[in-house]
Amino acid sequence: MKVNLKGMTRKELEKLKTDIDKQLDRVAEAEKREALAAAQKAAKAYGFSLDDLSGVKTTGKTGPKKSTKKTSGAKDGRSKVAPKYAHPDDPTITWTGRGRKPKWVEAHLENGGDLDALLI
C-alpha cells in the first residue's frame, strides 16, 4: 500500500501517526499473546508449566505477572548492604553507613558520642 505523504496536511499526518502507533501496539500485544501461548505449549510438552520453569506467575490476558516471592536485594538491581551501625538502646534499629545519617546517629554524635561506638 502506497500513501502519498507529500499531499497530506500536518493534521492528517498526525492522525496517521497516531493510528499507526495504536495499530503497532495492537500487533505487539497480539504477538506477545501468541508467543506466550507457544511457550506454554512447549513447556507443557515437557510436563511443565511456565510457572515451574520461570518462577513467574502467568495470567491469561496480560502476560507474565511477577510472583510475590521475596527476593534479596534492592528492586533497582543493586545488592542489599549489610548494616554497619546499630542504635545503642535498640539494636534492631540499624544503619548501613551509606546515605544521610539517621536522626538517632546525629543525636548520638551531638551528645559527644563516637561513631565507632555504634559499630556492630
N, CA, C and O atoms as CSV, one atom per row, in Angstrom:
chain,resi,resn,atom,element,x,y,z
A,1,MET,N,N,0.840,-1.173,0.000
A,1,MET,CA,C,0.000,0.000,0.000
A,1,MET,C,C,0.886,1.238,0.000
A,1,MET,O,O,1.784,1.367,0.832
A,2,LYS,N,N,0.637,2.127,-0.916
A,2,LYS,CA,C,1.421,3.342,-1.039
A,2,LYS,C,C,0.565,4.530,-0.625
A,2,LYS,O,O,-0.573,4.674,-1.070
A,3,VAL,N,N,1.126,5.380,0.233
A,3,VAL,CA,C,0.424,6.561,0.720
A,3,VAL,C,C,1.215,7.786,0.271
A,3,VAL,O,O,2.436,7.837,0.419
A,4,ASN,N,N,0.513,8.764,-0.275
A,4,ASN,CA,C,1.159,9.997,-0.709
A,4,ASN,C,C,1.273,10.942,0.487
A,4,ASN,O,O,0.342,11.687,0.793
A,5,LEU,N,N,2.419,10.902,1.154
A,5,LEU,CA,C,2.623,11.711,2.344
A,5,LEU,C,C,2.812,13.189,2.006
A,5,LEU,O,O,2.477,14.055,2.814
A,6,LYS,N,N,3.340,13.482,0.832
A,6,LYS,CA,C,3.601,14.869,0.453
A,6,LYS,C,C,2.311,15.663,0.281
A,6,LYS,O,O,2.296,16.874,0.502
A,7,GLY,N,N,1.242,15.001,-0.106
A,7,GLY,CA,C,-0.013,15.693,-0.324
A,7,GLY,C,C,-0.866,15.836,0.927
A,7,GLY,O,O,-1.963,16.390,0.858
A,8,MET,N,N,-0.390,15.351,2.065
A,8,MET,CA,C,-1.180,15.376,3.284
A,8,MET,C,C,-0.865,16.614,4.119
A,8,MET,O,O,0.252,17.131,4.099
A,9,THR,N,N,-1.874,17.072,4.851
A,9,THR,CA,C,-1.682,18.201,5.755
A,9,THR,C,C,-1.040,17.714,7.049
A,9,THR,O,O,-0.949,16.513,7.305
A,10,ARG,N,N,-0.600,18.666,7.850
A,10,ARG,CA,C,0.006,18.322,9.141
A,10,ARG,C,C,-0.986,17.545,10.003
A,10,ARG,O,O,-0.619,16.555,10.637
A,11,LYS,N,N,-2.230,17.987,10.027
A,11,LYS,CA,C,-3.255,17.327,10.835
A,11,LYS,C,C,-3.481,15.888,10.364
A,11,LYS,O,O,-3.624,14.979,11.182
A,12,GLU,N,N,-3.511,15.688,9.070
A,12,GLU,CA,C,-3.698,14.342,8.516
A,12,GLU,C,C,-2.502,13.448,8.854
A,12,GLU,O,O,-2.665,12.273,9.186
A,13,LEU,N,N,-1.297,14.023,8.764
A,13,LEU,CA,C,-0.095,13.249,9.085
A,13,LEU,C,C,-0.074,12.852,10.562
A,13,LEU,O,O,0.288,11.724,10.894
A,14,GLU,N,N,-0.464,13.778,11.454
A,14,GLU,CA,C,-0.501,13.467,12.878
A,14,GLU,C,C,-1.530,12.388,13.181
A,14,GLU,O,O,-1.288,11.516,14.015
A,15,LYS,N,N,-2.676,12.440,12.509
A,15,LYS,CA,C,-3.711,11.416,12.681
A,15,LYS,C,C,-3.182,10.066,12.207
A,15,LYS,O,O,-3.377,9.045,12.867
A,16,LEU,N,N,-2.515,10.073,11.063
A,16,LEU,CA,C,-1.942,8.835,10.529
A,16,LEU,C,C,-0.911,8.261,11.497
A,16,LEU,O,O,-0.869,7.052,11.729
A,17,LYS,N,N,-0.086,9.134,12.055
A,17,LYS,CA,C,0.930,8.686,13.008
A,17,LYS,C,C,0.274,8.060,14.239
A,17,LYS,O,O,0.710,7.010,14.711
A,18,THR,N,N,-0.766,8.699,14.755
A,18,THR,CA,C,-1.486,8.171,15.915
A,18,THR,C,C,-2.092,6.816,15.594
A,18,THR,O,O,-1.998,5.884,16.392
A,19,ASP,N,N,-2.714,6.705,14.425
A,19,ASP,CA,C,-3.320,5.438,14.010
A,19,ASP,C,C,-2.269,4.342,13.876
A,19,ASP,O,O,-2.499,3.196,14.259
A,20,ILE,N,N,-1.120,4.707,13.330
A,20,ILE,CA,C,-0.035,3.725,13.168
A,20,ILE,C,C,0.468,3.261,14.532
A,20,ILE,O,O,0.670,2.066,14.745
A,21,ASP,N,N,0.672,4.201,15.456
A,21,ASP,CA,C,1.132,3.837,16.799
A,21,ASP,C,C,0.148,2.913,17.496
A,21,ASP,O,O,0.552,1.936,18.128
A,22,LYS,N,N,-1.144,3.213,17.387
A,22,LYS,CA,C,-2.162,2.354,18.002
A,22,LYS,C,C,-2.139,0.961,17.397
A,22,LYS,O,O,-2.217,-0.035,18.116
A,23,GLN,N,N,-2.034,0.889,16.084
A,23,GLN,CA,C,-2.022,-0.417,15.422
A,23,GLN,C,C,-0.764,-1.200,15.778
A,23,GLN,O,O,-0.821,-2.415,15.963
A,24,LEU,N,N,0.376,-0.508,15.875
A,24,LEU,CA,C,1.610,-1.186,16.283
A,24,LEU,C,C,1.476,-1.779,17.680
A,24,LEU,O,O,1.946,-2.888,17.934
A,25,ASP,N,N,0.834,-1.041,18.589
A,25,ASP,CA,C,0.607,-1.555,19.940
A,25,ASP,C,C,-0.285,-2.791,19.908
A,25,ASP,O,O,-0.018,-3.770,20.605
A,26,ARG,N,N,-1.346,-2.751,19.099
A,26,ARG,CA,C,-2.253,-3.912,18.993
A,26,ARG,C,C,-1.516,-5.132,18.447
A,26,ARG,O,O,-1.669,-6.242,18.959
A,27,VAL,N,N,-0.714,-4.915,17.400
A,27,VAL,CA,C,0.029,-6.033,16.802
A,27,VAL,C,C,1.040,-6.594,17.798
A,27,VAL,O,O,1.199,-7.810,17.903
A,28,ALA,N,N,1.721,-5.718,18.526
A,28,ALA,CA,C,2.698,-6.182,19.517
A,28,ALA,C,C,2.017,-7.012,20.599
A,28,ALA,O,O,2.545,-8.052,20.993
A,29,GLU,N,N,0.855,-6.576,21.088
A,29,GLU,CA,C,0.119,-7.331,22.107
A,29,GLU,C,C,-0.323,-8.691,21.565
A,29,GLU,O,O,-0.235,-9.699,22.266
A,30,ALA,N,N,-0.796,-8.717,20.326
A,30,ALA,CA,C,-1.213,-9.986,19.718
A,30,ALA,C,C,-0.021,-10.934,19.599
A,30,ALA,O,O,-0.144,-12.129,19.864
A,31,GLU,N,N,1.131,-10.398,19.199
A,31,GLU,CA,C,2.327,-11.232,19.071
A,31,GLU,C,C,2.789,-11.748,20.436
A,31,GLU,O,O,3.248,-12.885,20.551
A,32,LYS,N,N,2.666,-10.915,21.462
A,32,LYS,CA,C,3.027,-11.361,22.814
A,32,LYS,C,C,2.121,-12.499,23.259
A,32,LYS,O,O,2.587,-13.481,23.837
A,33,ARG,N,N,0.810,-12.367,22.986
A,33,ARG,CA,C,-0.114,-13.443,23.369
A,33,ARG,C,C,0.221,-14.728,22.626
A,33,ARG,O,O,0.194,-15.811,23.212
A,34,GLU,N,N,0.539,-14.616,21.334
A,34,GLU,CA,C,0.911,-15.798,20.551
A,34,GLU,C,C,2.194,-16.430,21.095
A,34,GLU,O,O,2.287,-17.653,21.210
A,35,ALA,N,N,3.172,-15.601,21.427
A,35,ALA,CA,C,4.435,-16.116,21.962
A,35,ALA,C,C,4.220,-16.800,23.303
A,35,ALA,O,O,4.810,-17.846,23.573
A,36,LEU,N,N,3.372,-16.206,24.146
A,36,LEU,CA,C,3.076,-16.798,25.448
A,36,LEU,C,C,2.388,-18.153,25.279
A,36,LEU,O,O,2.720,-19.119,25.965
A,37,ALA,N,N,1.430,-18.209,24.361
A,37,ALA,CA,C,0.729,-19.472,24.112
A,37,ALA,C,C,1.697,-20.533,23.599
A,37,ALA,O,O,1.627,-21.690,24.011
A,38,ALA,N,N,2.600,-20.141,22.701
A,38,ALA,CA,C,3.584,-21.092,22.158
A,38,ALA,C,C,4.531,-21.570,23.264
A,38,ALA,O,O,4.881,-22.750,23.314
A,39,ALA,N,N,4.944,-20.662,24.143
A,39,ALA,CA,C,5.832,-21.041,25.239
A,39,ALA,C,C,5.128,-21.980,26.211
A,39,ALA,O,O,5.722,-22.949,26.684
A,40,GLN,N,N,3.862,-21.694,26.510
A,40,GLN,CA,C,3.095,-22.563,27.398
A,40,GLN,C,C,2.937,-23.952,26.780
A,40,GLN,O,O,3.039,-24.961,27.477
A,41,LYS,N,N,2.688,-23.998,25.483
A,41,LYS,CA,C,2.535,-25.283,24.787
A,41,LYS,C,C,3.852,-26.073,24.820
A,41,LYS,O,O,3.850,-27.283,25.048
A,42,ALA,N,N,4.964,-25.385,24.592
A,42,ALA,CA,C,6.270,-26.054,24.615
A,42,ALA,C,C,6.591,-26.581,26.016
A,42,ALA,O,O,7.080,-27.701,26.160
A,43,ALA,N,N,6.319,-25.782,27.041
A,43,ALA,CA,C,6.570,-26.222,28.414
A,43,ALA,C,C,5.693,-27.417,28.752
A,43,ALA,O,O,6.151,-28.365,29.391
A,44,LYS,N,N,4.432,-27.377,28.325
A,44,LYS,CA,C,3.501,-28.465,28.606
A,44,LYS,C,C,3.955,-29.770,27.943
A,44,LYS,O,O,3.759,-30.855,28.491
A,45,ALA,N,N,4.563,-29.652,26.760
A,45,ALA,CA,C,5.058,-30.838,26.053
A,45,ALA,C,C,6.116,-31.569,26.874
A,45,ALA,O,O,6.301,-32.775,26.713
A,46,TYR,N,N,6.809,-30.848,27.750
A,46,TYR,CA,C,7.822,-31.445,28.614
A,46,TYR,C,C,7.290,-31.736,30.015
A,46,TYR,O,O,8.030,-32.190,30.888
A,47,GLY,N,N,6.013,-31.472,30.221
A,47,GLY,CA,C,5.408,-31.772,31.512
A,47,GLY,C,C,5.545,-30.665,32.544
A,47,GLY,O,O,5.409,-30.913,33.742
A,48,PHE,N,N,5.812,-29.454,32.092
A,48,PHE,CA,C,5.969,-28.317,32.995
A,48,PHE,C,C,4.985,-27.217,32.643
A,48,PHE,O,O,4.365,-27.229,31.580
A,49,SER,N,N,4.855,-26.263,33.559
A,49,SER,CA,C,4.145,-25.029,33.255
A,49,SER,C,C,5.198,-23.923,33.194
A,49,SER,O,O,6.339,-24.124,33.612
A,50,LEU,N,N,4.822,-22.774,32.682
A,50,LEU,CA,C,5.773,-21.664,32.668
A,50,LEU,C,C,6.121,-21.234,34.086
A,50,LEU,O,O,7.236,-20.779,34.341
A,51,ASP,N,N,5.175,-21.375,35.008
A,51,ASP,CA,C,5.454,-21.060,36.407
A,51,ASP,C,C,6.578,-21.947,36.938
A,51,ASP,O,O,7.469,-21.478,37.647
A,52,ASP,N,N,6.527,-23.232,36.588
A,52,ASP,CA,C,7.557,-24.164,37.040
A,52,ASP,C,C,8.931,-23.780,36.506
A,52,ASP,O,O,9.933,-23.900,37.212
A,53,LEU,N,N,8.975,-23.322,35.269
A,53,LEU,CA,C,10.250,-23.039,34.622
A,53,LEU,C,C,10.817,-21.672,34.962
A,53,LEU,O,O,12.036,-21.513,35.024
A,54,SER,N,N,9.971,-20.694,35.180
A,54,SER,CA,C,10.470,-19.325,35.335
A,54,SER,C,C,10.320,-18.746,36.722
A,54,SER,O,O,10.981,-17.761,37.051
A,55,GLY,N,N,9.474,-19.328,37.540
A,55,GLY,CA,C,9.226,-18.744,38.852
A,55,GLY,C,C,8.368,-17.503,38.764
A,55,GLY,O,O,8.250,-16.763,39.741
A,56,VAL,N,N,7.760,-17.257,37.600
A,56,VAL,CA,C,6.902,-16.101,37.381
A,56,VAL,C,C,5.492,-16.608,37.159
A,56,VAL,O,O,5.267,-17.510,36.353
A,57,LYS,N,N,4.542,-16.027,37.874
A,57,LYS,CA,C,3.141,-16.396,37.694
A,57,LYS,C,C,2.642,-15.811,36.385
A,57,LYS,O,O,2.919,-14.650,36.082
A,58,THR,N,N,1.909,-16.600,35.603
A,58,THR,CA,C,1.371,-16.092,34.344
A,58,THR,C,C,-0.125,-15.923,34.468
A,58,THR,O,O,-0.793,-16.641,35.212
A,59,THR,N,N,-0.638,-14.961,33.725
A,59,THR,CA,C,-2.074,-14.739,33.658
A,59,THR,C,C,-2.491,-14.843,32.216
A,59,THR,O,O,-1.669,-14.666,31.318
A,60,GLY,N,N,-3.744,-15.124,31.981
A,60,GLY,CA,C,-4.216,-15.340,30.625
A,60,GLY,C,C,-4.238,-14.109,29.752
A,60,GLY,O,O,-3.919,-14.200,28.567
A,61,LYS,N,N,-4.606,-12.943,30.298
A,61,LYS,CA,C,-4.827,-11.773,29.460
A,61,LYS,C,C,-3.605,-10.886,29.276
A,61,LYS,O,O,-3.280,-10.515,28.148
A,62,THR,N,N,-2.932,-10.545,30.345
A,62,THR,CA,C,-1.908,-9.514,30.255
A,62,THR,C,C,-0.493,-10.052,30.184
A,62,THR,O,O,0.450,-9.261,30.164
A,63,GLY,N,N,-0.307,-11.335,30.145
A,63,GLY,CA,C,1.029,-11.888,30.056
A,63,GLY,C,C,1.607,-12.160,31.427
A,63,GLY,O,O,0.864,-12.258,32.405
A,64,PRO,N,N,2.934,-12.284,31.516
A,64,PRO,CA,C,3.557,-12.649,32.770
A,64,PRO,C,C,3.305,-11.624,33.867
A,64,PRO,O,O,3.268,-10.416,33.635
A,65,LYS,N,N,3.133,-12.159,35.071
A,65,LYS,CA,C,2.962,-11.320,36.239
A,65,LYS,C,C,4.005,-11.774,37.244
A,65,LYS,O,O,4.160,-12.974,37.475
A,66,LYS,N,N,4.719,-10.840,37.842
A,66,LYS,CA,C,5.768,-11.200,38.787
A,66,LYS,C,C,5.170,-11.892,39.993
A,66,LYS,O,O,4.095,-11.526,40.469
A,67,SER,N,N,5.871,-12.887,40.475
A,67,SER,CA,C,5.411,-13.580,41.666
A,67,SER,C,C,5.631,-12.699,42.882
A,67,SER,O,O,6.378,-11.722,42.830
A,68,THR,N,N,4.977,-13.053,43.972
A,68,THR,CA,C,5.090,-12.259,45.186
A,68,THR,C,C,6.192,-12.788,46.087
A,68,THR,O,O,6.336,-12.333,47.222
A,69,LYS,N,N,6.972,-13.746,45.592
A,69,LYS,CA,C,8.055,-14.314,46.377
A,69,LYS,C,C,9.094,-13.237,46.693
A,69,LYS,O,O,9.492,-12.472,45.815
A,70,LYS,N,N,9.527,-13.187,47.951
A,70,LYS,CA,C,10.504,-12.186,48.367
A,70,LYS,C,C,11.855,-12.521,47.767
A,70,LYS,O,O,12.253,-13.684,47.720
A,71,THR,N,N,12.554,-11.502,47.312
A,71,THR,CA,C,13.900,-11.671,46.797
A,71,THR,C,C,14.834,-10.790,47.594
A,71,THR,O,O,14.419,-9.783,48.168
A,72,SER,N,N,16.093,-11.173,47.625
A,72,SER,CA,C,17.048,-10.347,48.356
A,72,SER,C,C,17.547,-9.242,47.443
A,72,SER,O,O,17.600,-9.409,46.224
A,73,GLY,N,N,17.910,-8.123,48.028
A,73,GLY,CA,C,18.455,-7.014,47.266
A,73,GLY,C,C,17.411,-5.966,46.958
A,73,GLY,O,O,16.214,-6.177,47.149
A,74,ALA,N,N,17.883,-4.842,46.483
A,74,ALA,CA,C,17.002,-3.737,46.153
A,74,ALA,C,C,16.307,-4.007,44.823
A,74,ALA,O,O,16.788,-4.803,44.017
A,75,LYS,N,N,15.185,-3.350,44.598
A,75,LYS,CA,C,14.411,-3.563,43.381
A,75,LYS,C,C,15.070,-2.953,42.153
A,75,LYS,O,O,14.714,-3.307,41.029
A,76,ASP,N,N,16.002,-2.064,42.338
A,76,ASP,CA,C,16.628,-1.418,41.198
A,76,ASP,C,C,17.891,-2.142,40.734
A,76,ASP,O,O,18.682,-1.575,39.981
A,77,GLY,N,N,18.088,-3.374,41.167
A,77,GLY,CA,C,19.203,-4.172,40.691
A,77,GLY,C,C,20.445,-4.110,41.572
A,77,GLY,O,O,21.383,-4.880,41.368
A,78,ARG,N,N,20.463,-3.211,42.540
A,78,ARG,CA,C,21.618,-3.137,43.423
A,78,ARG,C,C,21.491,-4.206,44.500
A,78,ARG,O,O,20.384,-4.595,44.871
A,79,SER,N,N,22.626,-4.676,44.996
A,79,SER,CA,C,22.576,-5.669,46.058
A,79,SER,C,C,22.347,-4.980,47.395
A,79,SER,O,O,22.675,-3.806,47.569
A,80,LYS,N,N,21.782,-5.724,48.329
A,80,LYS,CA,C,21.489,-5.187,49.651
A,80,LYS,C,C,22.786,-5.109,50.451
A,80,LYS,O,O,23.624,-6.008,50.387
A,81,VAL,N,N,22.938,-4.025,51.203
A,81,VAL,CA,C,24.141,-3.798,52.003
A,81,VAL,C,C,23.841,-4.151,53.448
A,81,VAL,O,O,22.794,-3.785,53.983
A,82,ALA,N,N,24.759,-4.859,54.070
A,82,ALA,CA,C,24.593,-5.252,55.473
A,82,ALA,C,C,24.714,-4.029,56.372
A,82,ALA,O,O,25.498,-3.125,56.083
A,83,PRO,N,N,23.949,-3.991,57.460
A,83,PRO,CA,C,24.057,-2.867,58.380
A,83,PRO,C,C,25.423,-2.828,59.045
A,83,PRO,O,O,26.028,-3.865,59.315
A,84,LYS,N,N,25.899,-1.621,59.304
A,84,LYS,CA,C,27.217,-1.435,59.900
A,84,LYS,C,C,27.115,-0.855,61.315
A,84,LYS,O,O,27.983,-1.090,62.156
A,85,TYR,N,N,26.043,-0.093,61.562
A,85,TYR,CA,C,25.856,0.565,62.850
A,85,TYR,C,C,24.500,0.181,63.443
A,85,TYR,O,O,23.534,-0.044,62.715
A,86,ALA,N,N,24.444,0.111,64.768
A,86,ALA,CA,C,23.196,-0.210,65.460
A,86,ALA,C,C,22.907,0.850,66.505
A,86,ALA,O,O,23.823,1.436,67.082
A,87,HIS,N,N,21.624,1.090,66.745
A,87,HIS,CA,C,21.174,2.035,67.764
A,87,HIS,C,C,21.649,1.526,69.126
A,87,HIS,O,O,21.538,0.331,69.402
A,88,PRO,N,N,22.178,2.407,69.985
A,88,PRO,CA,C,22.725,1.939,71.273
A,88,PRO,C,C,21.669,1.355,72.211
A,88,PRO,O,O,21.980,0.463,72.999
A,89,ASP,N,N,20.435,1.838,72.141
A,89,ASP,CA,C,19.391,1.348,73.037
A,89,ASP,C,C,18.543,0.242,72.413
A,89,ASP,O,O,17.989,-0.591,73.129
A,90,ASP,N,N,18.440,0.229,71.096
A,90,ASP,CA,C,17.613,-0.768,70.398
A,90,ASP,C,C,18.390,-1.314,69.206
A,90,ASP,O,O,18.369,-0.709,68.134
A,91,PRO,N,N,19.079,-2.453,69.369
A,91,PRO,CA,C,19.931,-2.983,68.314
A,91,PRO,C,C,19.185,-3.420,67.046
A,91,PRO,O,O,19.814,-3.738,66.036
A,92,THR,N,N,17.850,-3.438,67.095
A,92,THR,CA,C,17.109,-3.791,65.877
A,92,THR,C,C,17.059,-2.619,64.900
A,92,THR,O,O,16.755,-2.804,63.722
A,93,ILE,N,N,17.359,-1.411,65.389
A,93,ILE,CA,C,17.419,-0.232,64.522
A,93,ILE,C,C,18.850,-0.111,64.024
A,93,ILE,O,O,19.774,0.067,64.818
A,94,THR,N,N,19.038,-0.207,62.710
A,94,THR,CA,C,20.390,-0.223,62.163
A,94,THR,C,C,20.535,0.792,61.031
A,94,THR,O,O,19.557,1.361,60.545
A,95,TRP,N,N,21.778,0.996,60.634
A,95,TRP,CA,C,22.124,1.886,59.515
A,95,TRP,C,C,23.315,1.282,58.804
A,95,TRP,O,O,24.218,0.756,59.456
A,96,THR,N,N,23.340,1.344,57.483
A,96,THR,CA,C,24.413,0.747,56.693
A,96,THR,C,C,25.657,1.611,56.644
A,96,THR,O,O,26.736,1.132,56.292
A,97,GLY,N,N,25.515,2.883,56.995
A,97,GLY,CA,C,26.648,3.789,56.887
A,97,GLY,C,C,26.645,4.523,55.558
A,97,GLY,O,O,27.541,5.320,55.280
A,98,ARG,N,N,25.648,4.257,54.745
A,98,ARG,CA,C,25.534,4.918,53.443
A,98,ARG,C,C,24.399,5.923,53.486
A,98,ARG,O,O,23.421,5.757,54.216
A,99,GLY,N,N,24.548,6.953,52.700
A,99,GLY,CA,C,23.489,7.949,52.622
A,99,GLY,C,C,23.480,8.865,53.838
A,99,GLY,O,O,24.451,8.942,54.590
A,100,ARG,N,N,22.374,9.544,54.008
A,100,ARG,CA,C,22.221,10.510,55.100
A,100,ARG,C,C,22.191,9.792,56.453
A,100,ARG,O,O,21.620,8.709,56.581
A,101,LYS,N,N,22.803,10.403,57.441
A,101,LYS,CA,C,22.815,9.810,58.784
A,101,LYS,C,C,21.405,9.853,59.373
A,101,LYS,O,O,20.729,10.877,59.273
A,102,PRO,N,N,20.959,8.769,59.978
A,102,PRO,CA,C,19.662,8.788,60.663
A,102,PRO,C,C,19.701,9.752,61.846
A,102,PRO,O,O,20.771,10.099,62.348
A,103,LYS,N,N,18.531,10.171,62.276
A,103,LYS,CA,C,18.448,11.124,63.394
A,103,LYS,C,C,19.064,10.571,64.661
A,103,LYS,O,O,19.673,11.324,65.422
A,104,TRP,N,N,18.926,9.272,64.914
A,104,TRP,CA,C,19.498,8.705,66.130
A,104,TRP,C,C,21.024,8.740,66.104
A,104,TRP,O,O,21.658,8.859,67.153
A,105,VAL,N,N,21.622,8.635,64.906
A,105,VAL,CA,C,23.080,8.734,64.790
A,105,VAL,C,C,23.491,10.181,65.029
A,105,VAL,O,O,24.435,10.452,65.772
A,106,GLU,N,N,22.778,11.107,64.396
A,106,GLU,CA,C,23.068,12.535,64.582
A,106,GLU,C,C,22.979,12.904,66.068
A,106,GLU,O,O,23.853,13.597,66.588
A,107,ALA,N,N,21.922,12.439,66.751
A,107,ALA,CA,C,21.743,12.753,68.173
A,107,ALA,C,C,22.888,12.179,69.003
A,107,ALA,O,O,23.384,12.833,69.920
A,108,HIS,N,N,23.303,10.963,68.683
A,108,HIS,CA,C,24.410,10.315,69.405
A,108,HIS,C,C,25.687,11.138,69.247
A,108,HIS,O,O,26.409,11.348,70.221
A,109,LEU,N,N,25.972,11.606,68.030
A,109,LEU,CA,C,27.178,12.383,67.775
A,109,LEU,C,C,27.108,13.753,68.449
A,109,LEU,O,O,28.117,14.236,68.961
A,110,GLU,N,N,25.928,14.386,68.456
A,110,GLU,CA,C,25.761,15.701,69.093
A,110,GLU,C,C,25.955,15.622,70.606
A,110,GLU,O,O,26.391,16.586,71.236
A,111,ASN,N,N,25.629,14.469,71.181
A,111,ASN,CA,C,25.790,14.287,72.628
A,111,ASN,C,C,27.199,13.837,72.996
A,111,ASN,O,O,27.437,13.378,74.113
A,112,GLY,N,N,28.134,13.968,72.050
A,112,GLY,CA,C,29.531,13.643,72.330
A,112,GLY,C,C,29.884,12.194,72.085
A,112,GLY,O,O,31.000,11.772,72.389
A,113,GLY,N,N,28.962,11.427,71.543
A,113,GLY,CA,C,29.239,10.024,71.270
A,113,GLY,C,C,30.148,9.850,70.061
A,113,GLY,O,O,30.320,10.767,69.258
A,114,ASP,N,N,30.716,8.678,69.948
A,114,ASP,CA,C,31.622,8.353,68.858
A,114,ASP,C,C,30.944,7.395,67.898
A,114,ASP,O,O,30.258,6.467,68.327
A,115,LEU,N,N,31.127,7.612,66.601
A,115,LEU,CA,C,30.502,6.750,65.609
A,115,LEU,C,C,31.000,5.306,65.738
A,115,LEU,O,O,30.250,4.361,65.493
A,116,ASP,N,N,32.258,5.145,66.120
A,116,ASP,CA,C,32.808,3.794,66.299
A,116,ASP,C,C,32.106,3.030,67.417
A,116,ASP,O,O,32.110,1.799,67.419
A,117,ALA,N,N,31.515,3.733,68.354
A,117,ALA,CA,C,30.801,3.078,69.459
A,117,ALA,C,C,29.511,2.419,68.976
A,117,ALA,O,O,28.958,1.557,69.659
A,118,LEU,N,N,29.034,2.825,67.803
A,118,LEU,CA,C,27.786,2.253,67.262
A,118,LEU,C,C,28.049,1.095,66.308
A,118,LEU,O,O,27.105,0.476,65.816
A,119,LEU,N,N,29.312,0.794,66.039
A,119,LEU,CA,C,29.632,-0.302,65.125
A,119,LEU,C,C,29.049,-1.624,65.604
A,119,LEU,O,O,29.018,-1.911,66.800
A,120,ILE,N,N,28.600,-2.401,64.670
A,120,ILE,CA,C,28.042,-3.717,65.009
A,120,ILE,C,C,29.177,-4.714,65.128
A,120,ILE,O,O,28.940,-5.889,65.407
